[in-house]
Amino acid sequence: MPKLLIASNNAGKLAEFRELLDGCGWEVVSPAEVGLVLDVAETGASYAANARIKAQAFAGASRLASLADDSGLEVDALNGEPGTLHHVKGWDGVNDAERITLLLDALKDVTGKRRTARYRVVIAVVLPDGRVIEEEGTCEGVIVNTPSGSGGFGYDPVFYLPSEKKTMAELTRAEKNQISHRAVAASKMRERLRALV
């Protein structure tokens, strides 16, 4: 079975991708499992560019097919911010709670239906021969004023899903892995990976 390296040192993301890609026909491995220590700067101007930058760096260093993603929250009333450039536009607080406070402060004069938002992700896989395959996923929601739930990370406690009547942070892991932006993209990528084996 060929190896697929997840280009991330985030344990939570590694575990999530192992679940989401189950049955893809590849052995999903972490950088630690192949003895690789690599930190890649996200210098791209889009989710796809950042995902490719990370996947290409890990593929080049490991000689393995490598998968990376880049994602963000896009709030319509804020012209798509925080978005992909969150790290250069002052949205990166010290921790998740601070980021949520920044977001809610920015939306303090925005009400009701104008608080629509989406999570967007692009997953890129760079193959040993240099080919790149990409898939995108989105998840639509609304930003609520009061954080709720202890699951997930980032903006999940204020990202409300009308279809589920819960915030993303109130979903079980199994529920999140059915409907999240990452789940949508990973489902498509799983089929493409299976076709390559």
C-alpha positions in Angstrom: 0.0 0.0 0.0 1.5 3.4 -1.0 2.1 6.0 1.7 0.3 9.3 1.9 2.0 11.9 4.1 -0.2 14.4 5.9 1.7 17.7 5.7 0.8 18.8 9.2 2.2 18.6 12.7 -1.2 19.2 14.3 -2.3 16.0 16.1 -5.9 16.9 15.8 -5.8 17.4 12.1 -3.8 14.2 11.6 -6.4 12.2 13.5 -9.2 13.9 11.5 -7.6 13.1 8.2 -7.0 9.5 9.2 -10.8 9.2 9.8 -11.9 11.2 6.7 -9.6 9.3 4.3 -10.3 5.8 5.7 -10.6 3.5 2.8 -8.7 5.6 0.3 -6.3 2.8 -0.5 -3.2 4.6 0.9 -1.4 4.3 4.2 -1.9 7.7 5.9 1.3 8.6 7.8 2.4 11.6 9.9 5.7 13.5 9.6 6.8 12.1 12.9 6.2 8.5 11.6 8.6 9.1 8.7 11.1 11.0 10.7 10.4 14.4 9.1 10.5 17.8 10.9 9.4 20.6 8.7 7.7 23.9 9.2 6.4 25.6 6.1 5.4 29.3 5.9 2.0 29.9 4.3 2.9 32.7 1.9 0.2 32.1 -0.7 -2.7 34.5 -1.5 -5.3 31.8 -1.7 -6.3 28.6 0.1 -5.2 26.5 -2.9 -1.8 28.2 -3.1 -1.1 27.6 0.6 -2.2 24.0 0.4 0.1 23.5 -2.6 3.1 25.2 -1.0 2.8 22.9 2.1 2.2 19.7 0.1 5.0 20.4 -2.3 7.5 21.1 0.5 6.6 17.9 2.4 6.6 15.8 -0.9 10.0 17.2 -1.8 11.5 16.5 1.6 10.0 13.0 2.0 9.7 11.7 -1.6 6.2 10.6 -0.6 2.8 11.7 -1.9 1.8 14.5 0.5 -1.5 16.0 1.4 -2.0 19.5 2.8 -4.9 21.8 3.3 -5.6 25.4 4.0 -8.9 26.7 5.2 -10.5 29.8 6.7 -13.7 31.4 7.8 -15.3 33.9 5.3 -17.9 36.3 6.7 -20.1 38.0 4.1 -20.6 41.2 6.1 -16.8 41.5 6.4 -16.1 41.1 2.7 -14.9 37.5 3.1 -12.6 38.2 6.1 -10.9 36.7 8.1 -10.4 34.5 5.0 -7.1 33.1 3.7 -5.0 36.1 4.7 -6.1 36.0 8.4 -2.5 35.7 9.5 -1.5 39.0 7.8 -4.6 41.0 8.4 -4.6 41.0 12.2 -7.1 38.3 12.8 -4.7 35.8 14.5 -5.2 36.4 18.2 -3.2 34.7 20.8 -5.7 31.9 21.1 -9.2 30.8 19.8 -11.0 32.8 22.5 -9.3 36.0 21.4 -10.0 35.3 17.7 -13.7 34.8 18.6 -13.7 38.1 20.5 -12.1 39.9 17.5 -14.7 38.5 15.2 -17.7 39.3 17.4 -16.4 42.9 17.9 -16.1 43.3 14.2 -19.8 42.1 13.8 -21.2 44.1 16.8 -23.3 46.3 14.5 -24.3 43.5 12.1 -27.6 41.7 12.8 -29.6 38.6 11.8 -29.5 37.4 8.2 -26.4 39.6 7.5 -24.2 37.4 9.6 -23.9 34.6 7.1 -20.5 32.9 6.7 -18.8 29.8 5.5 -15.9 27.7 6.2 -13.9 27.0 3.0 -11.0 24.5 2.6 -8.8 23.4 -0.3 -7.0 20.1 0.0 -4.0 19.5 -2.3 -2.1 16.3 -2.9 1.3 16.4 -4.5 2.3 13.1 -6.0 5.9 11.9 -6.3 5.9 12.6 -10.1 4.9 16.2 -9.4 1.3 16.0 -10.3 -1.1 18.0 -8.1 -4.7 17.1 -7.4 -7.0 19.5 -5.5 -10.5 19.4 -4.0 -12.5 22.2 -2.3 -15.2 22.0 0.3 -17.5 24.6 2.0 -19.9 24.6 4.9 -22.4 27.4 5.2 -23.5 28.9 8.5 -24.2 32.0 10.6 -22.1 33.8 13.2 -23.9 33.9 16.6 -23.2 36.3 19.4 -22.7 33.7 22.2 -20.2 30.9 22.0 -21.6 27.5 22.6 -20.1 24.0 22.7 -16.7 22.6 23.6 -15.8 20.6 20.5 -13.9 21.6 17.5 -11.5 24.6 17.4 -11.1 28.1 16.0 -14.4 29.8 15.4 -16.5 26.6 15.8 -18.3 27.8 19.0 -19.9 30.8 17.2 -20.4 29.1 13.8 -24.0 28.1 13.9 -25.4 25.5 11.4 -29.2 26.2 10.8 -29.6 22.7 9.3 -28.4 21.1 12.6 -29.6 23.8 15.0 -26.2 23.6 16.7 -22.9 25.4 16.5 -20.0 23.5 14.9 -18.6 23.1 18.4 -21.7 21.3 19.6 -21.5 18.6 17.0 -20.0 15.2 17.9 -16.9 14.3 16.0 -18.9 11.8 13.9 -21.5 14.5 13.0 -18.8 17.0 12.1 -17.1 14.4 9.9 -20.3 14.2 7.9 -20.9 17.8 7.1 -17.8 20.0 7.7 -16.0 21.7 4.9 -13.0 19.4 5.4 -15.3 16.3 5.3 -16.8 17.5 2.0 -13.4 18.0 0.4 -11.9 14.9 1.9 -14.7 12.7 0.6 -14.0 13.9 -3.0 -10.3 13.5 -2.4 -10.7 10.0 -1.0 -12.3 8.8 -4.3 -9.6 10.4 -6.4 -6.9 8.7 -4.3 -8.6 5.4 -4.5 -8.6 5.7 -8.3 -4.9 6.2 -8.3 -4.0 3.0 -6.5 
